[in-house]
Amino acid sequence: MHIDQARIEALREPYERGITPSATLATNVISEIIVNTAYRALAAWVREPVLSDLFLRASRDEAGHAREFLFYLKRRLNTHPHELTSVLERIHFYATSSRLNHPVGVYKHQLVEEMRGYETVDDVIDVYLRFSPPDEQDRLQAKLRRALGSAVGRDLTRNSDIRQALADSMA
């Protein structure tokens, strides 16, 4: 059996770093909240108690990661306010899209052509959205906007709020 080491190395980095450290932290928050929400929904959906418990534990773990990344994002923006625009750009990309994308899936598909056709975290999200209520993507994106809005000190309830905050940060 031949193992292509270059392909393995290409898969190691979870996603590209942001153009600023704050953008990277925002991407981490987004990643953790999406996975936390999906795991929690899977915990409620599966009938096997052991699997349900595992998904619930994983969900709690991801929620803890999200809280920590939010803490560090707020702290970073307090000392580096010039990085706000890069954070708002990330929020706009992930919280206003018509398709819910996970940062790892977005980056991996850009990075590794060979991954096309393979199941990714975005495929798992698609499954989660299939068995969820019809408004689940909107609810998850609202959750992202609330959490990240708290980090940037702005109300980001609507997509237009994100666009306005972005315009204000560039003025």
C-alpha positions in Angstrom: 0.0 0.0 0.0 1.3 3.5 -0.9 0.6 6.4 1.3 0.9 9.8 -0.3 2.6 11.8 2.4 2.0 15.1 0.5 -1.7 14.6 0.7 -1.6 13.8 4.4 0.5 17.0 5.0 -2.0 19.1 3.1 -4.7 17.9 5.4 -2.9 18.8 8.6 -3.7 22.6 8.8 -7.3 23.0 9.7 -7.8 26.2 7.8 -5.8 29.2 6.7 -4.9 31.8 9.3 -6.8 35.0 9.1 -5.3 38.1 7.7 -5.1 39.3 11.4 -4.9 37.3 14.6 -8.4 38.6 15.4 -9.8 37.2 12.2 -8.3 33.9 13.1 -9.9 34.0 16.5 -13.3 34.9 14.9 -13.0 32.0 12.6 -12.3 29.7 15.6 -15.4 31.0 17.3 -17.5 30.4 14.2 -16.1 26.9 13.8 -16.8 26.0 17.5 -20.3 27.4 17.5 -21.3 25.6 14.3 -20.0 22.2 15.6 -21.4 22.8 19.1 -24.9 23.3 17.6 -24.6 20.4 15.2 -23.5 18.0 18.0 -26.3 19.2 20.3 -28.9 18.5 17.5 -27.4 15.1 16.8 -27.5 14.3 20.5 -31.3 15.0 20.4 -31.8 13.2 17.1 -30.1 9.8 17.7 -32.0 7.1 19.5 -29.0 5.3 20.9 -28.4 6.6 24.5 -24.6 6.1 24.4 -24.3 8.0 21.1 -26.6 10.7 22.4 -24.4 11.1 25.5 -21.2 11.3 23.4 -22.7 14.0 21.1 -23.9 15.9 24.1 -20.4 15.7 25.7 -18.8 16.8 22.5 -21.2 19.7 22.2 -20.3 20.9 25.7 -16.6 20.6 24.8 -17.1 22.7 21.7 -19.1 25.3 23.7 -16.2 25.7 26.1 -13.8 26.2 23.2 -16.2 28.9 21.7 -16.3 30.7 25.1 -12.5 30.8 25.3 -12.0 32.0 21.8 -14.6 34.7 22.4 -12.7 35.8 25.5 -9.4 36.0 23.6 -11.1 37.7 20.6 -12.6 40.5 22.8 -9.2 40.9 24.5 -7.4 41.1 21.2 -9.8 43.7 19.8 -9.4 45.8 22.9 -5.7 46.1 22.3 -5.8 45.9 18.5 -8.9 47.8 17.4 -7.5 48.2 13.8 -8.2 44.5 13.3 -12.0 45.0 13.6 -12.5 45.2 9.8 -11.0 41.7 9.3 -13.3 40.3 12.0 -16.4 41.8 10.4 -15.3 40.5 7.0 -15.2 36.9 8.5 -18.6 37.4 10.2 -20.1 38.6 7.0 -18.8 35.7 5.0 -20.0 33.0 7.4 -23.1 34.6 9.0 -24.8 35.9 5.9 -24.2 33.1 3.4 -27.2 31.3 1.8 -25.3 28.0 2.5 -24.0 27.2 6.0 -20.3 26.5 5.6 -17.8 25.4 8.2 -14.4 27.1 8.1 -12.6 23.8 7.8 -14.7 22.7 4.8 -14.3 26.0 3.1 -10.5 26.0 3.4 -10.0 22.3 2.7 -11.9 22.5 -0.6 -9.8 25.4 -1.6 -6.6 23.7 -0.5 -6.8 20.1 -1.7 -8.4 19.4 -5.0 -8.3 15.7 -4.2 -10.9 16.2 -1.4 -13.6 17.0 -3.9 -16.0 14.1 -3.8 -15.1 13.1 -0.3 -17.4 13.7 2.8 -16.4 16.7 4.8 -17.6 18.6 7.8 -20.0 20.5 5.5 -21.6 17.2 4.5 -22.3 16.5 8.2 -23.8 20.0 8.6 -26.0 19.2 5.6 -27.3 16.1 7.3 -27.9 18.0 10.5 -29.9 20.7 8.5 -31.9 18.0 6.8 -33.4 16.6 10.1 -33.6 20.0 11.8 -36.5 22.5 11.7 -36.7 24.5 8.4 -35.4 27.7 10.2 -32.4 26.0 11.8 -29.8 27.6 9.5 -31.2 31.1 10.2 -31.2 30.3 14.0 -27.6 29.2 13.9 -26.5 32.2 11.9 -28.3 34.4 14.4 -26.4 32.7 17.2 -23.2 33.4 15.4 -24.2 37.1 14.9 -25.1 37.4 18.6 -21.9 35.8 19.9 -19.6 37.7 17.6 -21.6 40.9 18.0 -20.8 40.7 21.7 -17.1 40.4 20.8 -17.1 43.4 18.5 -19.5 45.5 20.7 -22.1 45.9 18.0 -25.7 44.7 17.5 -25.4 42.3 14.5 -28.9 41.0 14.6 -29.5 41.6 10.8 -27.2 41.1 7.9 -27.5 44.8 7.2 -26.1 45.4 10.7 -23.0 43.5 9.7 -22.7 45.4 6.4 -23.1 48.7 8.3 -20.6 47.8 10.9 -18.1 46.8 8.2 -18.7 50.1 6.3 -18.2 52.1 9.6 -15.0 50.2 10.4 -13.6 51.2 7.0 -14.6 54.9 7.2 
